[in-house]
Amino acid sequence: MNRDLLGRHRSVLPDWLALYYEEPLEITHGEGRHVWDAAGRRYLDFFGGILTTMTAHALPEVTKAVGDQAGRVLHTSTLYLNRPMVDLAERVAHLSGIPDARVFFTTSGTEANDTALLLATTHRRSNTVLAMRNGYHGRSFSSVGVTGNRGWSPTSLSPLQTLYVHGGVRTRGPFAHLDDREFIAACVRDLEDLLGHTRAPAALIAEPVQGVGGFTSPPDGLYAAFREVLRERGILWIADEVQTGWGRTGDHFWGWQAHGRSGPPDIVTFAKGLGNGMSVGGVIARAEIMNCLDANSISTFGGTQVTMAAGLANLAYLLEHDLQGNARRVGGLLIERLRAVAAQVPHVREVRGRGLMIGVELVRPGTDEADHEAASAVLEAARAGGLLIGKGGGHATSALRIAPPLSLTVAEAEEGAAVLEDALRGL
């Protein structure tokens, strides 16, 4: 470890800027599904810069597109026509499934969710927002205000009145003992009761799979059932696809499609994977919603040419190589492999997820009590074995988060699973 760099980090950056590992890691370069540290050690990357390196590290198609665009012009702002931005917006609008869609590009998922909240509250003339318990939507003032995960919500102050809804976590809470059909019905009744006690909210914002919350999700169909209740009252549905979009869940291109019988959401937000490491986020909405703002607005850095070039090349690669299908196939094998290991490890409460978005929740053996120390120990042991993973969860960050680039091979999945098996058995 470069202790001089760590000392410099601590002397000039905020105390709350978290670092993984007892001896923090400096990653110097990557290729494919692997990265290297400053000491030259290679790691298999099962976290992708928090689900951001979606296709592969140093993907030639993306690096070439970035280099070619950088040699022409890096940035002009949205005050000028921008061909790469229009090209990418057309592709994203078509893929969204939203009729008469408009796309606004941002620099992050936080900014995308912030924009979606601005649009929804303006369109509906209400500052009341529904959000899911255990959800996470970013670190801006408004997005923190709709985050239902205490570990990532540093203030209770907010420009919004937020009401939290049941249903984002299937295996914990008052409805966990019910079967899927009864669980959905109970959550719908709770939503209806909640709406009877408040002024009409602007929107429900929800992650189809809760990312920071530990890759938890409701039964398929919950948000479709919610949508029926919301639509009767004119309440919008915002699907936060910052972590679930672009085929990561394998079964669907968007996470909302697992709940899609009532059609697409009114608003979709995205970020992380589209830029494969470049700062690309955005909002997709019907024209009547996107165009509801009655003041001038621009974006200085959202949609800048070099990031749009990266997004176009990355999206083309993902579609041409069927990485959604690869996530389904390889992710399915990885989940089954980890479940077989978990059945023999008392610390593992649950292996959950779909595609290449997998959570392993750790508890104190014989209880449902979250075990943060065990999660940290596995994180360290996996690194020692040459594997990088993440952690999260609404219960003391006791869930391991596994989200490799979508081009992961079967051999690499098996290699990573073997390292995780050793780490889990070492608890």
N, C-alpha and C positions, 0 to 999 in steps of 0.2 A: 504494500500500500504506500502511496505517496503521502507521507505524513505532513510534508510541507504544504501540499495542496489542500489537505483537510484543515490544517490550521488557518490557511488563508480563507477557505470557505467559511469557517466558523467566525472569523473576525469581520467579515464584510457582508454576509448574507443573513437573513432572518433566522432566529432560533426555531421557528415553526416550520422551516423548510426541511421536510423529513428526508433522511438518507437511510437506505437499506443497509443492513449488515453491521456487525460489531466493528469490522474493519471495512469502511465504505469502499466501493469499487469504482474505478475510473475506466470506462469503456473507450477504447481508442479507435476501433474500426470493426466492421462487420462484413459478412458475405453470406448470402443465402439465409440459413437459419442459425448461423453462428456469429458470435462476437468475440473480440479479444480484449483483454485488459492491458494496462500499462506495463505489466510484467511479462506480457507475451502469452498468457494462458488463454486457451480457447474454451468457450462455454457454448452449450446448446441453449438457445434463447427460447424459453417458453412463456415470455411475457411481452416481448415486442415493444418495449418502451411504453408500457401501459396500453396495449392493444393498438398501437399506432403504426408500427412497421407491419403492415397488413399482408403484403405479398412476399417480400424478402428484403434482406439488407443488401444495399448496393446493387439493386436490380438494374441491369444495364439499360433497359428500355427507359427507366425513369431518370437515371443519372444522365443519359444522353439528352433526353428532352430538356432537363434542367440546364445543362451546359449550353445546348443550342440556343435556348431562349435567353439565357444570361448574356450570351454574346451579342444579342440584338438589343434588348431593353429589359431591365429588371422590373420596372415599376412606373406607372403613370397616374394612378388613382382612378376612381370610377367617374371622374369628370370627363374622361375621354373614352371613345369607343375602344373596346378591348376584345379582339377576336377570340383569344383562348378562353376568356370568361364566357362569352356567348356560346362557344362550342361546348364547353363543359356544362353550362346551364341547360342547354337543349338535351344533352344526354341524361342528366340527372332528372330533369322534369319528366322525360319519357319513362324512365325507370321507376319513378315514384308511384305511378298509378293514380295520382291525384289529378282530377280533371281540370283543365285550364290552369295548369300549375305555373307559378312564378318562383324563381330561385333567387335568394340573396346570399352572397358568400361572406363569411366572417373569417376570423383568424383562429377560432377555437370553439370547442363545444360549449364552454361557458358563455361565450358571446352569442352563440347560436341560440341557446336556451333563453338568454336575456332578451334577445330580439323576439323570440316566439312569445314570451310573456308580454312584451310591449305590444305586439300585434293583437294578441288575444284580449288583453285588458282594454285596449283602445277600441277594438271592433265591438266588444260586448258592453263597454262603458261600465265595467265592474273591476274592482281590484281584489276580489275574492277569488282564490285559486284552490282547486283540489289537487292534492298530491298523495303519493303512496308512502305509507310508513316504510322506513328503511331505504327509501330512494335517495339518490344523489344526482344533482344537476349542475354543479359547478361552484366556483368560488367568488362570483360577483355578488353584490349586495342583494339583488333580486333572486339570483339562483340559490344562494345560501338560504334565503327566506323560504324556499320550497323544498329544501333538502330535509328528509325525514330521518337522517342518520346522525345521531348526536356526535359521533366522533369527527364529523366533517362539517359541523355547524357551529362556528365560533361565536355567534351572536344570535339573540332572539329578536333583535331589532330588524324590521323589514318594511319596505313600502307596500307589502301585500298582506292581506289577511289569508292565511293558509289553513286549510282544514285537511286533516290526514285521514285517508281511507284504508280500510283493511284489504288484504288480498295479495300483496306483492311477495309474501313469504308463505309458501305452501305448508311447510312442516313445523312451523311455530305459531303461537298465538291461539286465540280462543276457538278458532275453527279448524285447527290442525287435525282433529280426530275425525272429521267428516270425510266422506268420499268426495271425489272431484265434483260431481253434480251438486251434492249438498253444499259443498264449500262455495261454489259459485253462487248458488241461491242465497246462502247466508250473507255473502259479501254484497250482493245486490240489495238485499233487504237493509243492510247497514247503510249503504249509500243512499237509498231512498229515505231512510230515517234521518240521516244527516242533512239531506237537502230540504227536509221539512222544517229545519231549525235555522235556516240561514237565507240571506238574500241570494238571488241567483248568481252562482259563480261564473267567471269568465271561461274557465277551461279546467280540464283534468290534464295534468302532465304526468306521464308515466313512462318508465323504461320497460320494454317487453321482458328483458332480463336485467335484473338490478346488478350493475357492474361493481361499483365500490361496495355495495351491500353484500358481496360474496357470491355473485352469480346465482341468486335466488330468482324464482319465477313462479307465477300462479299457474293453475291448470290452463291448458289451451282453451280459449273461448271466453275467459273472464272479461277481457276488455271489449269483446263483441257484446257481451251481456250488459256491461257498463254503458256501452255506446247507445244502446236502445233507450236507457234511462236518460242519458245526457241529451240525446237528440230531441226527445219530447220537450225538453226545457230550453233548447237552443244553446246548450253548453258545448263548447268546442273540445275536441280531443287532440292533445299534443303528444305525439309519440317521440320520445327521446331515443333516437337510434345512434347516438354517439358511439356506443360500444357494440351494438347489435347489428348495425347495417352492413351492406355489401356482401352478404352471404356467410358471415361468420358462424351463424347458428346452423348452417348446413341444410336444414330442411327448407329454409325460406331465404329469399334475398333480403327481405326486411323482417325484423323481429315481429312487427305488428301483424304479419300475415298468418301467424299462428292463431290470431284472434280475428280473422279477416272476413267473417261472413257478412258483416255489416258495411263492408267497403273500407277504403283507405281512411286514415286519420284526416282531420282538417289541416293539421300542421305536422310536418316531420322535421326534426332537427338531426344534423349529422356532423361528424368531424372525425378526428383520429385517423382511421385507416385510409380514407380516400387519398390523402396526400402522401401516404407511405413515409411519413416523417416530416414532410413539409407542412406549414401551418395553414391547413384548409379546414374550414367548418362552413356550415350553412343552414339555411331554413328553406323549406319548400312549403308552399301554401296555395290554396285557391286564390285566384286573382282578386276576388272581392275582399279577402282578408289581407293579403299582402299589400294591396293598394289603399288600405283604410287610413293610413297616416296622412294628415293634412298639413304637414310642415316639411320643409326641405330636409334632405338627408343624403349623405354620401358615405363611402367607406374609404379611408386612406389606404389601408393595407388588405382588406378583404377583397379577394378576386384578383390580386396582383398577378401579372403575366407569368412570372416564373413558377408560382405555386399552382396556377391553373394548368400550365404545361405538365407539371408533375402529376396532377390529378388526372388529366386526360390520358397520359401514358400508363398510369397505374390502373385506371379503370379498364382501359383496353386490354391490358395484360390479364387482369382478373377474369374478364369475360371470355377472352379467347382461349384461356387455359382452364376454364371451368373450375375455378378455385372454390366456388360454392360446393360443387360436387365433391371435390377433394376434402373439404372440411367435413362434409357429411360422412364420407367413407372412412377417412383416417381418424376423425374425431370419434366416430362410433367405436372403432377398434380400441382407441385409447381409453374411452370411458369404461368399456367392458373390462379392459386389463386392470384399470385402477379399482373397479368395484370388486374384482376377484382378490386383489391385495387387501382392500379395506375390510373384507369379510373376516380377515385374520388379524386385524389390528384394532384393539379395543378403543383406542383414541379416536377412531374415525366414526363420526355419527352418520355422515351421508356423503356420497359422491353424486353430484348433480350436474346438470347442464345439457347442452346439445351442441353438436358440431365441435368446433375448436374453441369453446367457451365453457370451461369445466371448473367446478368448485369442489373442494374437498374440505368439509367442515370438521374441525377437531374439538373434542370435548374431554373433560376428565372422565376416565373409564367408569362405566356404570351409572353415569349421570347425563343430564342435558346441559351441564354447566360448561360454558365456553372456556377453552384452554388457549389463551393467548400465548403463554410460554411455549406450549407444544408447537404452535404455528411458527413462532420465531425459531425454534430449534430445527424444525424441518427446513425452513428457509435457509438456515446456515448450512445444514448438512447437505442439502441439494447443491448449494454453491460449491462446497468442498468436493462434491462428486462431479462438478462440471456442468451444472444445470441451473439456469436462472428462472425463477418463478415469482409470482406476486402473492400478496395476501390482502384480505379485506374482511368485510362482514359487519353486520350491525351489532354483533355480540362480541365485543372486545377483539376485533380483527382476528378471529379464530378460523377463518376460512382461507385455504390456499387457493390462489387464482392461477389458472393454467390457460394461456391463450397465445399459442405460437403463431408465427406467420402462416397464412392459409396454404402455402405451398409445402408444408411439412410432409415428409415422406413417411411411409410405413416404418422403415428402418429407424428413422430418427424418433418417431413416436415410441417405438419399442425401447430405444436407448434411453429416452427420457423417463419412461415408465419404470425401467429397471433402477435408475438413480432414485426416483421417488420411492420405490418399494424399499430400498435400503434405508432411506431417510426415515420413512414411517416405521419400519420395523425397529429402528434404533431408539424410538421413544421409550 
